[in-house]
Amino acid sequence: MSTVTTHVLDTSLGRPAAGVPVRLEHLAGGEPSLVAEASTDDDGRVRELGPDGLRPGTYRVTFDTAAYFARSGQRTFYPEVAVSFLIEPADGHYHVPLILSPFAYSTYRGS
């Protein structure tokens, strides 16, 4: 299983957000380095975002919400959502869900 996964729910439609481009970066030494890219599936999930086991450190997952909302002709206040988080030794799996609408979002550490 991948160390990082995500799930995006579109609360304005009351369903998973399919086709959201997602990028995972490692933030070390001043310049972000790309770890993985994917898009959410029909269930709004990215089940494999990057490799099994990432080095400890700070990472950022960025959701391209502008691309997602543009496909349905919706305006959005947040063209992207970037969530930075820490991976610590022996912590295992990190699930970073996003609850989304055109004018608000929320996130938390899932299981």
Secondary structure in CASP SS format (residue, H / E / C, confidence):
PFRMAT SS
TARGET T0000
AUTHOR 0000-0000-0000
METHOD secondary structure of the structure
MODEL  1
M C 1.00
S C 1.00
T C 1.00
V E 1.00
T E 1.00
T E 1.00
H E 1.00
V E 1.00
L E 1.00
D E 1.00
T C 1.00
S C 1.00
L C 1.00
G C 1.00
R E 1.00
P E 1.00
A C 1.00
A C 1.00
G C 1.00
V C 1.00
P E 1.00
V E 1.00
R E 1.00
L E 1.00
E E 1.00
H E 1.00
L E 1.00
A E 1.00
G C 1.00
G C 1.00
E E 1.00
P E 1.00
S E 1.00
L E 1.00
V E 1.00
A E 1.00
E E 1.00
A E 1.00
S E 1.00
T C 1.00
D C 1.00
D C 1.00
D C 1.00
G C 1.00
R E 1.00
V E 1.00
R E 1.00
E E 1.00
L E 1.00
G C 1.00
P C 1.00
D C 1.00
G C 1.00
L C 1.00
R C 1.00
P C 1.00
G E 1.00
T E 1.00
Y E 1.00
R E 1.00
V E 1.00
T E 1.00
F E 1.00
D C 1.00
T H 1.00
A H 1.00
A H 1.00
Y H 1.00
F H 1.00
A H 1.00
R H 1.00
S C 1.00
G C 1.00
Q C 1.00
R C 1.00
T C 1.00
F C 1.00
Y C 1.00
P C 1.00
E C 1.00
V E 1.00
A E 1.00
V E 1.00
S E 1.00
F E 1.00
L E 1.00
I E 1.00
E C 1.00
P C 1.00
A C 1.00
D C 1.00
G C 1.00
H C 1.00
Y E 1.00
H E 1.00
V C 1.00
P C 1.00
L E 1.00
I E 1.00
L E 1.00
S E 1.00
P C 1.00
F C 1.00
A E 1.00
Y E 1.00
S E 1.00
T E 1.00
Y C 1.00
R C 1.00
G E 1.00
S C 1.00
END
